[in-house]
Amino acid sequence: MQKYIKPEALWSELAQAPEGAQEAWYNKAVAYWDSQEASVNGVLGGYGHVSDDDITESRKFLFKVGKSSSKGIQQSHCCCSWA
């Protein structure tokens, strides 16, 4: 499975892909979502509930990362959303 650093890299590759590659990519995505439970838990990959301890520790981590960044906490949210 190929990983992309940014979404733009994926879309750029797909835009230049041979005919049928885009349709195959979308078909694969549809097949994946068809196999997931139709609930919050399914959409979040089994993490439909997060414990209070996880939330507390995540906040501590984001605060620490945000303090060490010149762009602040907003930067830390962005970095975590790409993980």
Beta strands, then each sheet from edge to edge (+ up, - down):
end
